Amino acid sequence: MTQTLESLSVQQGDSATISCKASSAIDDDLAWYHQKPGGAPKFIINFNAGMTSGRYKGSGYDYDLHLTISNVQAEDAGVYYCQQHEATPYTW
C-alpha cells in the first residue's frame, strides 16, 4: 500500500481527501486508521462494511482508494494509515 501525500494543510471546516494506492487489486477490502500525536493508531472506517462513518467517507476500488474527511476539525490532526485486508498478511 502506498500513500504518496506526506502532509496536508486544511482549514477548519473544509474537506480533506487522502489517497492510498494498492499494487494489486484489493476490491474494497481496505480500512483506514488515524493516529493522533502521542497515541496509537485507531480504526476509523472499513470500506466493505460501509463507505461512510460520521464525517468519514470512503471511495474508490481495487487500486486507487480514498478517504474524505468532511468538516475538518482540530481533532483530525495526525497521521492516517490505510491497511488492506484482501490477502494475508494484511499490509499498510
All heavy atoms as an XYZ file, in Angstrom:
711
protein
N       0.844     -1.174      0.000
C       0.000      0.000      0.000
C       0.889      1.235      0.000
O       1.850      1.308      0.768
C      -0.904      0.012      1.230
C      -1.732     -1.259      1.419
S      -2.775     -1.652      0.018
C      -3.868     -0.255      0.001
N       0.555      2.178     -0.859
C       1.372      3.382     -0.992
C       0.527      4.625     -0.751
O      -0.540      4.788     -1.336
C       1.996      3.466     -2.403
O       2.763      2.291     -2.640
C       2.882      4.696     -2.528
N       1.020      5.463      0.124
C       0.424      6.773      0.350
C       1.499      7.800      0.024
O       2.520      7.863      0.689
C      -0.032      6.907      1.800
C      -1.168      5.968      2.177
C      -1.495      6.034      3.654
O      -1.209      5.111      4.395
N      -2.104      7.129      4.081
N       1.257      8.581     -1.028
C       2.294      9.482     -1.513
C       2.256     10.852     -0.854
O       3.251     11.557     -0.836
C       2.191      9.656     -3.037
O       0.871     10.095     -3.364
C       2.467      8.335     -3.743
N       1.117     11.228     -0.313
C       0.979     12.551      0.295
C       1.580     12.531      1.692
O       1.148     11.777      2.561
C      -0.504     12.929      0.367
C      -0.825     14.341      0.840
C      -0.299     15.367     -0.152
C      -2.321     14.492      1.019
N       2.600     13.330      1.907
C       3.253     13.341      3.210
C       2.562     14.255      4.208
O       2.539     13.970      5.404
C       4.720     13.738      3.058
C       5.540     12.688      2.330
C       7.024     13.001      2.371
O       7.418     13.972      3.035
O       7.777     12.268      1.722
N       2.027     15.366      3.725
C       1.327     16.269      4.635
C       0.249     17.026      3.867
O       0.318     17.183      2.651
C       2.296     17.252      5.292
O       2.865     18.101      4.314
N      -0.736     17.464      4.615
C      -1.860     18.176      4.028
C      -2.303     19.248      5.011
O      -2.542     18.959      6.188
C      -3.006     17.193      3.756
C      -4.278     17.746      3.131
C      -3.991     18.264      1.727
C      -5.352     16.660      3.080
N      -2.372     20.473      4.524
C      -2.808     21.586      5.359
C      -4.227     21.972      4.953
O      -4.487     22.251      3.777
C      -1.864     22.775      5.184
O      -2.291     23.858      5.976
N      -5.132     21.956      5.921
C      -6.548     22.203      5.638
C      -7.098     23.192      6.660
O      -6.740     23.144      7.833
C      -7.350     20.877      5.719
C      -8.808     21.110      5.402
C      -6.776     19.830      4.780
N      -7.959     24.049      6.200
C      -8.631     24.984      7.105
C      -9.774     24.270      7.830
O     -10.445     23.409      7.258
C      -9.199     26.167      6.317
C      -8.156     27.030      5.642
C      -7.305     27.810      6.630
O      -7.779     28.177      7.703
N      -6.055     28.037      6.298
N      -9.992     24.631      9.090
C     -11.095     24.047      9.842
C     -12.402     24.291      9.095
O     -12.660     25.379      8.586
C     -11.162     24.666     11.232
C     -12.149     23.981     12.152
C     -11.932     24.373     13.599
O     -10.805     24.461     14.069
N     -13.020     24.619     14.315
N     -13.213     23.244      9.007
C     -14.493     23.331      8.322
C     -14.445     22.890      6.874
O     -15.490     22.616      6.269
N     -13.244     22.807      6.300
C     -13.088     22.337      4.924
C     -13.121     20.816      4.877
O     -13.205     20.142      5.904
C     -11.772     22.832      4.329
C     -11.788     24.304      3.982
O     -12.878     24.917      4.046
O     -10.709     24.848      3.663
N     -13.019     20.276      3.667
C     -12.899     18.839      3.477
C     -11.468     18.504      3.093
O     -10.763     19.331      2.509
C     -13.846     18.350      2.374
O     -15.190     18.484      2.775
N     -11.045     17.285      3.421
C      -9.704     16.815      3.076
C      -9.820     15.408      2.508
O     -10.604     14.596      3.010
C      -8.804     16.807      4.299
N      -9.040     15.136      1.468
C      -9.032     13.799      0.867
C      -7.625     13.229      0.885
O      -6.672     13.906      0.484
C      -9.565     13.827     -0.577
O     -10.918     14.292     -0.578
C      -9.527     12.433     -1.203
N      -7.514     11.993      1.355
C      -6.241     11.272      1.436
C      -6.378     10.040      0.552
O      -7.424      9.376      0.555
C      -5.951     10.856      2.890
C      -5.977     12.072      3.809
C      -4.623     10.124      2.983
C      -6.040     11.713      5.279
N      -5.341      9.736     -0.194
C      -5.399      8.623     -1.143
C      -4.418      7.517     -0.796
O      -3.384      7.739     -0.166
C      -5.108      9.125     -2.561
O      -6.084     10.059     -2.966
N      -4.785      6.326     -1.238
C      -3.981      5.132     -0.996
C      -3.983      4.310     -2.287
O      -5.039      4.127     -2.906
C      -4.614      4.346      0.149
S      -3.676      2.949      0.728
N      -2.815      3.851     -2.697
C      -2.703      3.077     -3.930
C      -2.223      1.660     -3.608
O      -1.241      1.475     -2.881
C      -1.733      3.740     -4.900
C      -1.613      3.027     -6.247
C      -0.688      3.758     -7.185
C      -1.330      5.004     -7.741
N      -2.431      4.701     -8.691
N      -2.933      0.677     -4.162
C      -2.573     -0.723     -3.969
C      -1.802     -1.228     -5.188
O      -2.056     -0.812     -6.321
C      -3.824     -1.562     -3.761
N      -0.867     -2.139     -4.950
C      -0.071     -2.694     -6.050
C      -0.803     -3.815     -6.776
O      -0.430     -4.197     -7.887
C       1.274     -3.199     -5.527
O       1.084     -4.154     -4.520
N      -1.843     -4.358     -6.157
C      -2.701     -5.356     -6.797
C      -4.136     -5.069     -6.390
O      -4.384     -4.347     -5.408
C      -2.296     -6.783     -6.389
O      -2.385     -6.935     -4.994
N      -5.079     -5.610     -7.148
C      -6.486     -5.316     -6.894
C      -6.924     -5.832     -5.526
O      -6.687     -6.993     -5.186
C      -7.350     -5.933     -7.984
N      -7.543     -4.969     -4.734
C      -7.982     -5.362     -3.388
C      -9.493     -5.199     -3.205
O      -9.990     -5.240     -2.077
C      -7.226     -4.567     -2.297
C      -7.503     -3.064     -2.410
C      -5.733     -4.854     -2.348
C      -7.020     -2.273     -1.199
N     -10.233     -5.038     -4.305
C     -11.673     -4.793     -4.217
C     -11.900     -3.580     -3.301
O     -11.316     -2.548     -3.511
C     -12.421     -6.025     -3.719
C     -12.278     -7.211     -4.665
O     -12.057     -6.980     -5.863
O     -12.366     -8.355     -4.203
N     -12.732     -3.761     -2.279
C     -12.915     -2.677     -1.309
C     -12.468     -3.140      0.074
O     -12.962     -2.667      1.099
C     -14.365     -2.189     -1.283
C     -15.351     -3.295     -0.935
O     -14.919     -4.467     -0.772
O     -16.557     -3.010     -0.824
N     -11.511     -4.053      0.085
C     -11.024     -4.617      1.348
C      -9.953     -3.717      1.951
O      -8.762     -4.040      1.973
C     -10.485     -6.031      1.132
C     -11.575     -6.994      0.699
O     -12.712     -6.834      1.160
O     -11.290     -7.899     -0.102
N     -10.397     -2.580      2.433
C      -9.479     -1.566      2.948
C     -10.033     -0.947      4.222
O     -11.233     -0.712      4.340
C      -9.272     -0.463      1.911
C      -8.180      0.552      2.263
C      -6.811      0.009      1.879
C      -8.426      1.886      1.608
N      -9.144     -0.693      5.156
C      -9.503      0.023      6.376
C      -8.574      1.210      6.534
O      -7.419      1.181      6.090
C      -9.396     -0.903      7.594
N      -9.079      2.249      7.160
C      -8.270      3.422      7.471
C      -8.153      3.573      8.983
O      -9.096      3.297      9.728
C      -8.913      4.691      6.899
C      -8.740      4.852      5.426
C      -9.590      4.415      4.451
C      -7.663      5.507      4.748
N      -9.106      4.754      3.216
C      -7.930      5.420      3.366
C      -6.505      6.148      5.170
C      -7.075      5.970      2.414
C      -5.657      6.690      4.218
C      -5.949      6.594      2.857
N      -6.986      4.040      9.403
C      -6.698      4.268     10.810
C      -6.174      5.691     10.975
O      -5.537      6.234     10.081
C      -5.639      3.283     11.315
C      -6.118      1.851     11.385
C      -6.215      1.075     10.237
C      -6.470      1.277     12.601
C      -6.663     -0.243     10.303
C      -6.906     -0.037     12.676
C      -7.005     -0.786     11.531
O      -7.441     -2.081     11.595
N      -6.428      6.248     12.148
C      -5.981      7.610     12.469
C      -5.136      7.548     13.725
O      -5.565      7.014     14.756
C      -7.200      8.506     12.701
C      -6.866      9.894     13.123
N      -7.712     10.651     13.913
C      -5.790     10.684     12.876
C      -7.175     11.835     14.119
N      -5.998     11.875     13.507
N      -3.932      8.073     13.644
C      -3.051      8.129     14.805
C      -2.853      9.578     15.217
O      -2.258     10.367     14.490
C      -1.702      7.476     14.492
C      -0.773      7.405     15.687
C       0.509      6.662     15.374
O       0.918      6.565     14.222
N       1.138      6.134     16.405
N      -3.362      9.912     16.386
C      -3.173     11.260     16.915
C      -1.785     11.367     17.527
O      -1.199     10.356     17.945
C      -4.237     11.579     17.968
C      -5.644     11.651     17.402
C      -6.645     12.048     18.477
C      -8.044     12.134     17.900
N      -9.040     12.551     18.909
N      -1.237     12.566     17.586
C       0.097     12.739     18.182
C       0.173     12.126     19.573
O      -0.681     12.380     20.425
C       0.264     14.263     18.229
C      -0.601     14.764     17.110
C      -1.785     13.840     17.085
N       1.156     11.253     19.778
C       1.354     10.620     21.070
C       0.470      9.423     21.344
O       0.553      8.824     22.414
N      -0.390      9.069     20.381
C      -1.315      7.953     20.597
C      -1.050      6.782     19.666
O      -0.125      6.809     18.853
N      -1.867      5.753     19.805
C      -1.778      4.567     18.953
C      -2.768      4.712     17.791
O      -3.764      5.444     17.915
C      -2.097      3.322     19.760
N      -2.505      4.038     16.659
C      -3.465      4.104     15.551
C      -4.842      3.601     15.987
O      -4.957      2.595     16.686
C      -2.846      3.173     14.501
C      -1.388      3.167     14.808
C      -1.317      3.249     16.309
N      -5.874      4.307     15.580
C      -7.246      3.963     15.939
C      -8.062      3.744     14.665
O      -8.039      4.573     13.751
C      -7.865      5.095     16.764
C      -9.302      4.851     17.181
C      -9.852      6.045     17.944
C     -11.327      5.864     18.284
N     -11.882      7.049     18.970
N      -8.765      2.627     14.618
C      -9.601      2.299     13.460
C     -10.676      3.368     13.268
O     -11.320      3.783     14.233
C     -10.249      0.934     13.681
C     -11.320      0.601     12.690
C     -10.995      0.110     11.441
C     -12.648      0.805     13.009
C     -11.994     -0.191     10.525
C     -13.651      0.512     12.105
C     -13.316      0.010     10.858
N     -10.886      3.778     12.003
C     -11.958      4.753     11.760
C     -12.999      4.279     10.752
O     -14.173      4.597     10.908
C     -11.413      6.139     11.342
C     -10.440      6.038     10.170
C     -10.765      6.840     12.516
C     -10.006      7.398      9.637
N     -12.594      3.519      9.721
C     -13.579      3.091      8.728
C     -13.082      1.858      7.976
O     -11.892      1.724      7.711
C     -13.903      4.238      7.728
C     -15.095      3.886      6.845
C     -12.696      4.632      6.920
C     -15.591      5.054      5.988
N     -14.036      0.966      7.700
C     -13.769     -0.241      6.923
C     -14.636     -0.171      5.670
O     -15.865     -0.167      5.772
C     -14.130     -1.474      7.766
C     -13.791     -2.774      7.080
O     -13.581     -2.830      5.879
N     -13.755     -3.847      7.854
N     -14.013     -0.084      4.519
C     -14.763      0.144      3.292
C     -15.852     -0.905      3.051
O     -16.960     -0.573      2.682
C     -13.820      0.163      2.087
C     -13.155      1.490      1.868
C     -12.951      2.372      2.910
C     -12.712      1.849      0.605
C     -12.327      3.593      2.708
C     -12.083      3.060      0.390
C     -11.897      3.929      1.431
N     -15.534     -2.196      3.220
C     -16.533     -3.195      2.848
C     -17.586     -3.425      3.929
O     -18.440     -4.287      3.797
C     -15.886     -4.522      2.425
C     -15.040     -5.163      3.497
O     -15.086     -4.761      4.641
N     -14.263     -6.148      3.126
N     -17.548     -2.610      4.978
C     -18.612     -2.642      5.981
C     -19.465     -1.376      5.881
O     -20.343     -1.150      6.700
C     -18.014     -2.770      7.384
N     -19.220     -0.573      4.875
C     -19.946      0.684      4.699
C     -18.978      1.805      4.398
O     -17.971      1.958      5.086
N     -19.277      2.566      3.380
C     -18.330      3.563      2.895
C     -18.416      4.894      3.631
O     -17.644      5.802      3.364
C     -18.553      3.789      1.398
C     -18.336      2.553      0.552
S     -16.617      2.028      0.512
C     -16.013      2.966     -0.879
N     -19.353      5.028      4.562
C     -19.496      6.285      5.282
C     -19.605      6.021      6.777
O     -20.293      5.095      7.205
C     -20.748      7.050      4.805
O     -20.664      7.262      3.402
C     -20.868      8.394      5.506
N     -18.893      6.807      7.547
C     -18.975      6.719      9.003
C     -18.766      8.114      9.567
O     -17.647      8.630      9.569
C     -17.910      5.761      9.551
O     -17.928      5.735     10.962
N     -19.851      8.729     10.002
C     -19.767     10.096     10.518
C     -19.232     11.048      9.455
O     -19.776     11.147      8.358
N     -18.130     11.718      9.746
C     -17.543     12.667      8.806
C     -16.579     12.006      7.829
O     -15.994     12.679      6.984
C     -16.820     13.783      9.576
C     -17.756     14.645     10.409
C     -17.059     15.787     11.128
N     -16.098     15.323     12.125
C     -14.777     15.431     12.007
N     -14.247     16.005     10.946
N     -13.981     14.986     12.963
N     -16.426     10.696      7.928
C     -15.513      9.959      7.048
C     -16.276      9.306      5.907
O     -17.321      8.691      6.119
C     -14.773      8.873      7.828
C     -13.944      9.391      8.965
C     -14.345      9.196     10.282
C     -12.758     10.077      8.741
C     -13.590      9.668     11.341
C     -11.997     10.555      9.798
C     -12.416     10.337     11.088
O     -11.663     10.812     12.131
N     -15.722      9.434      4.708
C     -16.348      8.801      3.545
C     -15.271      8.135      2.698
O     -14.273      8.775      2.342
C     -17.103      9.831      2.709
C     -17.769      9.245      1.472
C     -18.538     10.309      0.721
C     -19.145      9.765     -0.577
N     -20.109      8.687     -0.340
N     -15.468      6.871      2.382
C     -14.540      6.139      1.534
C     -15.005      6.148      0.096
O     -16.199      6.200     -0.191
N     -14.037      6.088     -0.806
C     -14.363      5.995     -2.232
C     -13.240      5.261     -2.941
O     -12.155      5.073     -2.396
C     -14.576      7.387     -2.848
O     -13.393      8.170     -2.726
N     -13.522      4.836     -4.163
C     -12.528      4.118     -4.949
C     -12.708      2.615     -4.834
O     -13.549      2.113     -4.080
N     -11.874      1.898     -5.601
C     -11.998      0.439     -5.681
C     -10.719     -0.125     -6.281
O     -10.088      0.501     -7.138
C     -13.214      0.089     -6.561
C     -13.645     -1.346     -6.501
C     -14.373     -1.823     -5.416
C     -13.345     -2.230     -7.532
C     -14.791     -3.143     -5.356
C     -13.754     -3.546     -7.484
C     -14.475     -4.005     -6.399
O     -14.887     -5.306     -6.344
N     -10.346     -1.299     -5.822
C      -9.201     -2.052     -6.349
C      -7.856     -1.369     -6.113
O      -7.214     -1.635     -5.116
C      -9.375     -2.377     -7.834
C     -10.124     -3.679     -8.054
O     -10.290     -4.447     -7.073
O     -10.548     -3.942     -9.182
N      -7.418     -0.498     -7.030
C      -6.068      0.049     -6.958
C      -5.983      1.431     -6.320
O      -4.972      1.760     -5.704
C      -5.444      0.119     -8.362
C      -5.250     -1.224     -9.000
C      -6.198     -1.751     -9.866
C      -4.107     -1.979     -8.735
C      -6.022     -2.986    -10.451
C      -3.918     -3.218     -9.319
C      -4.884     -3.723    -10.182
O      -4.711     -4.956    -10.753
N      -6.999      2.223     -6.503
C      -6.975      3.603     -6.012
C      -8.156      3.834     -5.081
O      -9.311      3.788     -5.516
C      -7.019      4.596     -7.176
C      -5.780      4.520     -8.038
O      -4.707      4.914     -7.549
O      -5.885      4.061     -9.183
N      -7.833      4.081     -3.820
C      -8.877      4.260     -2.812
C      -8.619      5.541     -2.035
O      -7.470      5.962     -1.898
C      -8.921      3.045     -1.887
C      -9.164      1.726     -2.640
C      -7.855      0.960     -2.744
C     -10.234      0.890     -2.001
N      -9.695      6.144     -1.550
C      -9.582      7.470     -0.963
C     -10.406      7.575      0.314
O     -11.421      6.905      0.477
C     -10.065      8.528     -1.962
C      -9.564      8.308     -3.345
N      -8.295      8.669     -3.732
C     -10.148      7.727     -4.419
C      -8.118      8.325     -5.004
N      -9.233      7.763     -5.437
N      -9.960      8.440      1.187
C     -10.687      8.782      2.397
C     -10.920     10.282      2.386
O      -9.972     11.060      2.280
C      -9.875      8.397      3.638
C     -10.473      8.826      4.977
C     -11.732      8.016      5.278
C      -9.453      8.675      6.106
N     -12.178     10.673      2.490
C     -12.512     12.092      2.579
C     -13.060     12.387      3.967
O     -13.940     11.681      4.467
C     -13.542     12.490      1.509
O     -12.976     12.279      0.208
C     -13.934     13.960      1.645
N     -12.505     13.408      4.571
C     -12.958     13.864      5.882
C     -13.668     15.196      5.665
O     -13.077     16.141      5.139
C     -11.775     14.061      6.851
C     -10.904     12.803      6.900
C     -12.277     14.431      8.245
C      -9.555     13.024      7.559
N     -14.922     15.245      6.025
C     -15.670     16.494      5.862
C     -15.642     17.293      7.150
O     -15.423     16.746      8.239
C     -17.118     16.191      5.451
O     -17.767     15.426      6.441
N     -15.836     18.598      7.021
C     -15.887     19.497      8.180
C     -14.702     19.248      9.112
O     -14.864     18.959     10.307
C     -17.220     19.318      8.922
C     -17.423     20.350     10.003
O     -16.850     21.433      9.968
N     -18.234     20.007     10.995
N     -13.510     19.356      8.561
C     -12.287     19.060      9.315
C     -12.201     19.885     10.591
O     -12.478     21.090     10.593
C     -11.049     19.315      8.423
C      -9.770     19.298      9.233
C     -10.982     18.282      7.308
N     -11.818     19.203     11.669
C     -11.670     19.826     12.980
C     -10.243     19.632     13.485
O      -9.502     18.787     12.975
C     -12.654     19.213     13.972
C     -14.110     19.330     13.562
C     -14.589     20.771     13.465
O     -14.314     21.578     14.361
N     -15.272     21.107     12.382
N      -9.868     20.381     14.508
C      -8.523     20.272     15.076
C      -8.218     18.844     15.521
O      -7.081     18.373     15.405
C      -8.372     21.240     16.243
N      -9.223     18.137     15.988
C      -9.044     16.758     16.461
C      -8.674     15.786     15.343
O      -8.263     14.653     15.611
C     -10.331     16.266     17.141
C     -11.490     16.124     16.181
C     -12.859     16.156     16.856
O     -13.046     16.972     17.763
O     -13.723     15.368     16.454
N      -8.792     16.222     14.103
C      -8.449     15.363     12.966
C      -6.954     15.379     12.659
O      -6.491     14.621     11.803
C      -9.233     15.783     11.718
C     -10.730     15.634     11.902
O     -11.149     14.632     12.504
O     -11.474     16.526     11.458
N      -6.204     16.210     13.333
C      -4.756     16.263     13.104
C      -4.132     14.916     13.455
O      -4.593     14.218     14.361
C      -4.133     17.366     13.955
N      -3.099     14.574     12.731
C      -2.396     13.324     12.993
C      -2.007     12.629     11.712
O      -1.970     13.234     10.643
N      -1.745     11.338     11.821
C      -1.310     10.524     10.685
C      -2.408      9.530     10.341
O      -3.004      8.911     11.240
C       0.002      9.778     11.014
C       0.446      8.935      9.824
C       1.094     10.758     11.401
N      -2.671      9.375      9.061
C      -3.687      8.435      8.585
C      -3.003      7.302      7.835
O      -2.140      7.537      6.991
C      -4.690      9.155      7.682
C      -5.591     10.082      8.461
C      -5.156     11.352      8.835
C      -6.855      9.670      8.858
C      -5.960     12.191      9.578
C      -7.676     10.521      9.610
C      -7.218     11.771      9.958
O      -8.014     12.594     10.697
N      -3.406      6.086      8.147
C      -2.840      4.891      7.519
C      -3.945      4.072      6.864
O      -5.038      3.942      7.430
C      -2.167      3.993      8.568
C      -1.017      4.613      9.306
C      -1.197      5.144     10.577
C       0.260      4.646      8.751
C      -0.142      5.699     11.282
C       1.323      5.202      9.450
C       1.117      5.722     10.709
O       2.161      6.268     11.397
N      -3.649      3.513      5.713
C      -4.567      2.562      5.091
C      -3.992      1.156      5.251
O      -2.773      0.957      5.257
C      -4.802      2.887      3.626
S      -3.328      2.884      2.576
N      -4.876      0.183      5.393
C      -4.467     -1.214      5.541
C      -5.379     -2.090      4.691
O      -6.605     -2.050      4.845
C      -4.547     -1.646      6.999
C      -4.069     -3.079      7.239
C      -4.350     -3.543      8.638
O      -5.490     -3.576      9.083
N      -3.289     -3.899      9.356
N      -4.771     -2.887      3.817
C      -5.569     -3.798      3.002
C      -5.794     -5.105      3.771
O      -4.929     -5.568      4.504
C      -4.892     -4.077      1.651
C      -3.597     -4.850      1.681
C      -3.768     -6.359      1.824
O      -4.810     -6.913      1.481
N      -2.725     -7.020      2.309
N      -6.995     -5.664      3.606
C      -7.269     -6.973      4.184
C      -7.899     -7.893      3.149
O      -8.743     -8.730      3.447
C      -8.113     -6.864      5.460
C      -9.316     -5.972      5.337
N     -10.555     -6.422      4.980
C      -9.445     -4.647      5.544
C     -11.399     -5.422      4.963
N     -10.752     -4.328      5.296
N      -7.441     -7.731      1.902
C      -7.827     -8.617      0.816
C      -7.057     -9.932      0.931
O      -7.576    -11.011      0.638
C      -7.531     -7.954     -0.536
C      -7.526     -8.862     -1.756
C      -8.897     -9.365     -2.150
O      -9.894     -8.882     -1.598
O      -8.977    -10.255     -3.008
N      -5.801     -9.846      1.355
C      -4.943    -11.038      1.446
C      -4.018    -10.909      2.649
O      -3.610     -9.812      3.016
C      -4.127    -11.186      0.167
N      -3.717    -12.049      3.252
C      -2.772    -12.054      4.363
C      -1.355    -12.212      3.819
O      -1.148    -12.872      2.796
C      -3.078    -13.209      5.342
O      -3.102    -14.444      4.612
C      -4.417    -12.998      6.026
N      -0.387    -11.599      4.469
C      -0.550    -10.762      5.650
C      -1.149     -9.412      5.280
O      -0.876     -8.873      4.202
C       0.878    -10.607      6.157
C       1.723    -10.681      4.930
C       1.039    -11.684      4.047
N      -1.969     -8.873      6.172
C      -2.511     -7.538      5.962
C      -1.341     -6.554      5.935
O      -0.412     -6.670      6.719
C      -3.470     -7.145      7.076
C      -4.710     -8.009      7.183
C      -5.554     -7.899      8.259
C      -5.033     -8.927      6.185
C      -6.699     -8.687      8.373
C      -6.175     -9.711      6.278
C      -6.995     -9.585      7.370
O      -8.118    -10.352      7.465
N      -1.394     -5.612      5.006
C      -0.282     -4.676      4.876
C      -0.771     -3.234      4.932
O      -1.893     -2.934      4.548
C       0.487     -4.914      3.557
O      -0.438     -4.924      2.463
C       1.238     -6.243      3.606
N       0.127     -2.376      5.412
C      -0.138     -0.948      5.495
C       0.312     -0.286      4.209
O       1.220     -0.740      3.555
C       0.611     -0.332      6.672
C       0.226     -0.913      7.993
C       0.865     -1.936      8.637
C      -0.855     -0.521      8.836
N       0.240     -2.195      9.837
C      -0.817     -1.345      9.996
C      -1.856      0.452      8.747
C      -1.737     -1.224     11.042
C      -2.766      0.555      9.776
C      -2.707     -0.270     10.900
